[in-house]
């Protein structure tokens, strides 16, 4: 069975209409009992109808008059003026207030808090029967529901329902459009404005890159006014926005370089690609002289001590210097005496000077270079590393005035900027090279006031006058045969 108890919670109070959305009116009958529930049903039906009509014009939280907000970020307080706010199908008067201990980080909802209180004849004797001499005189009658309205915020622990009016993000109010903010009316106007003009900046809203903080790139969005998807959003303070610095990587495999140390033993190697994300391997060429003992039988090989030998520089035994290709070759990691020329006798010692590749730890690593030590001047260096691909992004606003960061497509060269959704207003392009602050171009579409337009129109008129006078002069001088015949010549068309 459906529970028809009245929302007030009073005993013996019922409201059927709250569960009957199709009911439109109550019909009284002379041959039937009238119940208190009938009165409750009537109120619910009427309130529901009024709210549907009211919501066509305004939405919960719309300011009808006043109700301005001032935020003291340092003091952690919010000052709110008295005003009138639409909520639950009615316009509510709210007194001025100061909210203390308001968090200035994250998102905080500021709005009006509606507290409903049930009042009976016990709390208010004025609800006792009034008609003298009747059976109802002095008897308790129907209760009343009283509603109080006051400014409040999310997380304050107060009782009642909070209707959002403002959104405070990190101490900045995102939308302070002046009243009356009638959402229903604005929705109608928004269609015409967007279809005619698209998304545009009315004033302000320029973006500045502030730099990197704790792994985030931080931006400041100037105070300003913008029309987004037809909806106007007004912000009276600059807004900070932080975007986590996330980038795509690609690898450079065994990138070749030359160890150019100018005789110092230390070389700074400039990378072909930057910025560096992580160095995997740095291979340099070193030189060593080893004493080996010739093995048996003849024409075989002797293993060298170092891995990755690149070239044998010299092989000697006493006063004898052996010839590469004729007496020996470098084969794998060994010196091979297979060519069949001269070679030390079995058990005889000899020296081998050769160069080999070895992985080393860099002395220093920068975004675009690595510093290596111990290599042979003019020899090969091979680097394997990951580097950050450039990317072009957009910083936008949505129709609620909230920042939206849209990422583009990373590429080794010519990264592709993204295409924003229809309900986003691009404020600027963000060129990420991942070194220092990103490049900012405030490329958002801006409304051009008539005063500024006429500056260009007047300049154009002046230009037309100059060109026309020059053509007229040429005609008089007989230097313009077309104009001389009396045929009009467009001043912007070349002869």
C-alpha positions in Angstrom: 0.0 0.0 0.0 1.3 3.5 -0.9 2.4 5.6 2.0 0.5 8.9 1.6 2.0 10.5 4.8 2.4 14.2 4.4 6.0 15.4 3.9 5.7 17.5 7.1 5.8 14.2 9.1 2.9 15.2 11.3 0.6 12.4 12.5 -2.7 12.0 10.8 -1.6 14.3 8.0 -1.8 12.9 4.4 -1.1 14.1 0.9 -2.1 11.8 -2.0 -1.2 14.3 -4.8 2.5 14.0 -4.1 2.3 10.5 -5.6 -0.2 11.4 -8.4 1.6 13.5 -11.0 -1.4 13.4 -13.4 -3.9 15.0 -10.9 -4.9 18.5 -11.9 -7.7 19.5 -9.5 -9.8 18.3 -6.6 -13.5 17.9 -7.1 -15.7 18.2 -4.0 -19.0 16.3 -3.7 -21.9 17.2 -1.5 -22.7 13.5 -0.8 -19.1 12.7 0.3 -17.0 13.6 3.3 -14.4 16.3 3.0 -11.0 15.4 4.4 -8.0 17.5 5.5 -6.0 15.4 2.9 -8.1 17.1 0.2 -6.8 20.5 1.2 -3.2 19.1 1.2 -3.8 17.6 -2.3 -5.1 21.0 -3.6 -2.0 22.8 -2.3 0.3 20.2 -3.9 -1.4 20.4 -7.3 -1.3 24.2 -7.3 2.3 24.4 -6.1 3.3 21.9 -8.8 1.6 23.9 -11.5 3.1 27.2 -10.4 6.6 25.7 -10.2 6.3 24.3 -13.8 5.4 27.7 -15.1 8.0 29.5 -13.0 10.8 27.1 -14.1 10.1 28.1 -17.7 11.4 31.6 -16.9 14.0 30.9 -14.1 16.0 28.1 -12.6 16.7 27.4 -9.0 19.5 29.7 -7.9 18.8 32.5 -10.4 19.4 35.9 -8.9 16.4 38.2 -9.4 17.8 41.2 -7.6 21.1 42.1 -5.8 22.8 39.3 -3.8 26.3 40.4 -4.9 29.3 38.4 -3.6 32.7 39.6 -2.4 35.4 37.1 -1.5 38.3 37.7 0.9 40.7 35.0 0.0 43.3 35.9 2.6 40.7 36.1 5.4 38.8 33.0 4.2 35.5 34.8 4.3 32.7 35.5 1.8 30.5 38.6 2.1 27.0 38.3 0.5 24.6 41.2 0.0 20.9 41.0 0.7 18.9 40.0 -2.4 16.2 38.0 -4.0 16.8 34.5 -5.4 14.4 32.2 -7.3 14.1 28.7 -5.8 11.4 26.1 -5.8 8.9 28.1 -7.9 9.1 31.2 -5.7 11.3 34.3 -5.3 13.0 34.2 -1.9 14.2 37.2 0.0 17.6 36.6 1.7 19.3 38.8 4.2 23.0 39.9 3.9 25.5 37.6 5.6 29.2 37.0 6.0 30.4 33.4 5.8 33.5 32.7 7.8 36.1 29.9 7.5 35.3 29.3 3.8 37.9 27.0 2.2 39.7 28.7 -0.7 40.9 25.6 -2.4 38.8 23.3 -4.5 35.1 23.9 -5.5 32.8 25.4 -2.9 29.1 26.0 -3.7 27.7 29.2 -2.3 23.9 29.5 -2.2 20.7 29.9 -0.2 19.8 27.3 2.4 16.1 26.7 2.8 15.0 25.3 6.2 11.4 24.0 6.5 9.8 24.0 9.9 6.4 22.6 10.9 4.4 24.9 13.2 1.4 23.7 15.2 -0.9 25.4 17.7 1.5 24.2 20.4 4.3 26.5 19.0 2.0 29.2 17.8 -1.3 29.9 19.7 -2.6 31.9 16.8 -3.4 28.6 15.1 -6.1 27.9 17.7 -9.7 28.2 16.5 -10.8 31.8 16.2 -14.6 31.9 15.7 -16.3 32.7 19.1 -18.9 30.3 20.2 -18.1 27.6 17.7 -16.9 24.1 18.6 -13.6 25.0 17.0 -13.0 28.0 19.3 -9.7 27.5 21.1 -9.1 24.1 19.5 -6.0 23.2 17.6 -6.4 23.5 13.8 -4.2 22.8 10.8 -0.4 23.1 11.1 1.7 25.4 8.9 5.0 24.9 7.1 7.3 27.9 7.6 10.5 28.3 5.5 13.5 30.4 6.4 16.1 31.4 3.8 19.7 32.3 4.6 23.1 32.3 2.7 25.1 29.1 3.2 27.8 27.0 1.6 28.6 23.4 0.9 30.2 21.6 3.8 29.1 24.0 6.5 27.1 21.3 8.3 24.0 23.4 8.5 20.5 21.9 8.2 18.2 22.4 5.2 18.5 22.2 1.4 21.3 24.3 -0.3 20.3 25.9 -3.6 23.4 26.8 -5.6 23.8 30.4 -6.6 27.6 30.8 -7.0 30.5 28.3 -7.6 33.7 29.3 -5.9 36.8 27.6 -7.4 40.1 28.1 -5.6 38.8 31.4 -4.2 37.4 32.7 -7.5 33.7 33.1 -8.3 33.2 31.6 -11.8 30.1 33.5 -12.9 29.0 36.9 -11.5 26.6 37.9 -14.3 24.3 40.6 -12.9 20.7 40.0 -12.1 18.1 39.3 -13.2 19.6 36.0 -14.4 16.4 34.4 -15.8 17.6 31.1 -17.2 14.5 30.4 -19.2 14.6 33.7 -20.9 18.4 33.4 -21.4 17.9 30.0 -23.1 15.6 31.5 -25.7 18.0 34.4 -26.4 21.0 32.0 -26.4 19.7 30.2 -29.5 19.6 33.4 -31.5 22.9 34.7 -30.2 24.8 31.5 -30.9 23.3 31.0 -34.4 24.2 34.6 -35.4 27.6 35.1 -33.7 28.9 31.7 -32.4 31.1 31.7 -29.3 33.0 35.0 -28.6 34.8 37.0 -25.9 33.1 40.3 -25.0 36.0 41.6 -23.0 39.0 40.4 -21.0 39.6 36.6 -20.6 43.2 36.7 -21.8 45.4 33.8 -20.7 48.9 34.0 -19.2 51.2 31.1 -18.5 52.5 31.2 -15.0 54.9 28.3 -15.2 55.2 24.8 -13.6 54.1 24.0 -10.1 54.3 20.5 -8.6 54.0 18.8 -12.0 51.2 21.1 -13.3 51.4 23.9 -15.8 49.5 26.8 -14.2 47.6 29.5 -16.2 45.9 32.7 -15.2 42.6 33.5 -17.0 42.0 37.2 -16.9 38.6 38.5 -15.6 36.1 39.2 -18.3 32.8 38.5 -20.0 32.2 35.8 -22.7 29.2 34.4 -24.6 29.4 30.7 -24.9 26.8 28.7 -26.8 24.7 31.8 -26.4 25.0 32.0 -22.6 26.8 34.9 -21.0 29.3 34.3 -18.2 30.8 37.1 -16.2 33.9 36.8 -13.9 35.2 39.8 -11.9 38.4 38.2 -10.8 41.3 36.3 -12.6 41.1 32.6 -12.4 44.0 30.2 -11.9 43.9 26.9 -13.8 46.3 24.0 -13.4 46.8 21.3 -16.0 48.9 18.2 -15.2 51.9 18.2 -17.6 51.4 14.9 -19.5 53.3 14.4 -22.7 53.8 11.8 -25.4 57.2 10.2 -25.9 59.1 8.8 -28.8 62.6 7.2 -28.8 65.9 8.0 -30.6 67.8 4.7 -31.1 71.6 4.7 -31.2 71.7 8.3 -32.4 75.3 8.9 -33.7 77.5 11.8 -32.6 81.2 12.6 -32.4 83.2 13.0 -29.2 84.4 16.6 -29.6 86.1 17.5 -26.3 88.7 20.0 -27.6 91.3 18.0 -25.7 89.6 18.4 -22.3 88.4 14.8 -22.0 84.8 16.1 -21.5 82.4 16.7 -24.3 78.9 18.3 -24.3 76.8 16.4 -26.9 73.9 18.3 -28.3 70.8 16.1 -28.9 69.1 15.9 -32.3 65.8 16.0 -30.5 64.7 17.8 -27.4 63.6 18.0 -24.7 65.0 14.9 -23.2 62.8 12.7 -21.0 65.1 9.9 -20.1 68.5 8.8 -21.3 68.6 5.0 -21.8 72.2 4.4 -23.0 75.2 6.6 -23.7 77.9 4.7 -25.5 81.4 6.3 -26.1 84.6 5.1 -27.7 87.5 4.4 -25.4 91.1 3.3 -26.1 93.1 0.6 -24.2 96.4 -1.2 -24.6 96.4 -4.9 -23.5 99.2 -7.4 -23.3 98.2 -10.7 -24.8 99.9 -14.1 -25.0 99.8 -15.8 -28.4 97.9 -19.1 -28.3 98.1 -22.2 -30.3 97.9 -23.4 -33.0 99.0 -20.8 -35.6 96.5 -18.7 -37.5 93.9 -18.8 -34.7 92.5 -16.0 -32.6 93.2 -14.4 -29.2 90.2 -13.0 -27.3 90.3 -9.3 -26.3 89.4 -8.3 -22.8 86.9 -5.5 -23.6 83.5 -6.0 -25.2 82.4 -4.2 -28.3 85.8 -3.6 -29.9 85.6 -1.1 -32.8 89.0 -1.0 -34.3 92.6 -2.2 -33.7 95.1 0.7 -33.7 98.4 -1.1 -33.3 99.8 -4.6 -32.6 103.5 -5.0 -31.5 105.8 -7.6 -30.2 109.2 -6.3 -29.2 110.5 -4.3 -32.2 108.0 -5.9 -34.6 104.9 -4.1 -35.6 102.3 -6.2 -37.3 100.2 -5.1 -40.3 96.4 -5.1 -40.3 94.8 -7.2 -43.0 98.0 -8.9 -43.9 99.0 -10.3 -40.5 95.8 -10.0 -38.4 92.1 -8.8 -38.5 89.5 -7.8 -35.9 87.0 -10.6 -35.8 84.1 -10.3 -33.4 85.7 -9.7 -30.0 89.1 -11.3 -30.9 92.3 -10.5 -32.8 92.4 -13.1 -35.6 95.7 -14.3 -37.1 93.9 -16.1 -39.9 95.4 -14.0 -42.8 98.5 -16.2 -42.6 101.1 -13.5 -42.4 103.6 -12.9 -39.6 102.4 -13.5 -36.1 104.0 -14.0 -32.7 105.1 -17.5 -31.9 103.1 -19.6 -29.5 103.4 -18.4 -25.9 105.0 -15.1 -27.0 103.5 -11.9 -25.4 102.5 -8.9 -27.5 100.5 -5.7 -27.1 97.3 -4.7 -28.7 96.0 -1.1 -28.7 92.4 -0.9 -29.7 89.2 1.1 -29.4 85.9 -0.2 -28.0 82.4 1.0 -27.2 81.3 1.2 -23.6 78.2 2.5 -21.8 78.9 5.3 -19.4 77.0 7.4 -16.9 76.8 11.1 -18.1 78.5 13.7 -16.0 75.4 16.0 -16.6 72.1 15.8 -18.3 70.1 18.8 -19.7 66.9 19.2 -21.7 68.9 19.3 -25.0 72.3 17.9 -24.2 74.4 15.3 -22.2 77.9 15.7 -20.9 80.2 12.7 -21.3 83.8 12.1 -20.2 86.6 9.6 -21.1 86.0 9.2 -24.8 88.6 9.5 -27.6 88.5 12.8 -29.4 86.9 12.5 -32.8 85.4 9.0 -32.2 81.8 7.8 -32.2 79.2 8.4 -29.6 75.8 6.6 -29.7 72.8 7.8 -27.6 69.5 6.1 -27.0 66.9 8.2 -25.2 63.3 9.1 -25.0 62.2 12.7 -25.8 59.0 14.7 -25.5 56.9 15.3 -28.5 55.6 18.9 -29.0 51.9 19.4 -28.9 49.4 22.3 -29.5 46.5 22.5 -27.1 43.5 24.8 -26.5 42.4 26.4 -23.2 38.6 27.0 -23.4 35.6 28.0 -21.4 32.3 26.1 -21.3 28.9 27.8 -21.0 29.2 27.7 -17.1 32.5 29.6 -17.3 34.5 26.6 -16.3 38.0 26.1 -17.9 38.3 23.1 -20.2 41.7 22.0 -21.5 41.6 20.3 -25.0 44.7 18.4 -26.1 45.9 18.3 -29.6 47.8 15.6 -31.5 51.5 15.3 -30.7 54.0 14.9 -33.6 57.7 15.0 -34.2 57.1 18.2 -36.3 54.0 20.2 -37.1 51.7 19.0 -34.3 48.0 19.3 -35.0 45.8 21.6 -32.8 42.5 20.2 -31.7 39.0 21.2 -32.9 36.9 22.3 -29.9 33.4 21.2 -29.3 30.6 23.6 -30.3 29.8 24.5 -26.7 33.4 25.5 -25.9 35.0 28.9 -26.4 38.7 28.7 -27.2 40.6 31.4 -25.4 44.1 30.7 -26.6 46.4 28.1 -28.2 49.0 26.6 -25.9 52.2 25.5 -27.6 53.9 22.9 -25.5 57.6 22.4 -26.1 58.0 21.1 -22.5 60.8 23.5 -21.7 59.8 26.3 -19.3 56.5 28.0 -19.9 54.4 27.0 -22.9 53.8 29.5 -25.6 50.5 31.3 -25.4 48.6 33.0 -28.3 45.4 34.6 -27.2 43.5 33.7 -30.4 40.0 33.7 -29.1 37.2 35.3 -31.2 36.4 38.7 -29.8 33.4 41.0 -30.2 34.4 44.2 -31.9 32.6 47.4 -30.6 31.3 49.8 -33.2 33.8 52.4 -32.1 36.7 50.1 -33.0 35.0 49.0 -36.2 34.7 52.7 -37.3 38.4 53.2 -36.8 39.0 50.6 -39.6 36.1 52.0 -41.7 37.5 55.5 -41.6 41.0 54.3 -42.5 39.5 52.4 -45.5 37.6 55.5 -46.6 40.8 57.5 -46.4 42.6 54.9 -48.5 39.8 55.0 -51.1 40.0 58.7 -51.3 43.8 58.7 -51.8 43.6 56.1 -54.6 40.7 57.8 -56.3 42.4 61.2 -56.3 45.5 59.6 -57.7 43.5 58.1 -60.6 41.7 61.4 -61.2 45.1 63.2 -61.4 46.4 60.6 -63.9 43.3 61.1 -66.0 43.7 64.8 -66.1 47.3 64.4 -67.0 46.3 62.1 -69.8 48.2 59.1 -68.4 45.1 57.0 -67.8 43.4 56.2 -71.1 40.5 54.3 -69.5 39.6 57.0 -67.0 40.1 59.6 -69.8 37.2 58.0 -71.7 35.0 58.6 -68.8 34.7 55.0 -67.7 34.6 54.5 -63.9 37.6 52.6 -62.6 37.5 50.7 -59.3 40.2 52.3 -57.1 41.2 48.9 -55.8 41.7 47.3 -59.2 45.2 47.6 -60.7 45.5 49.2 -64.2 
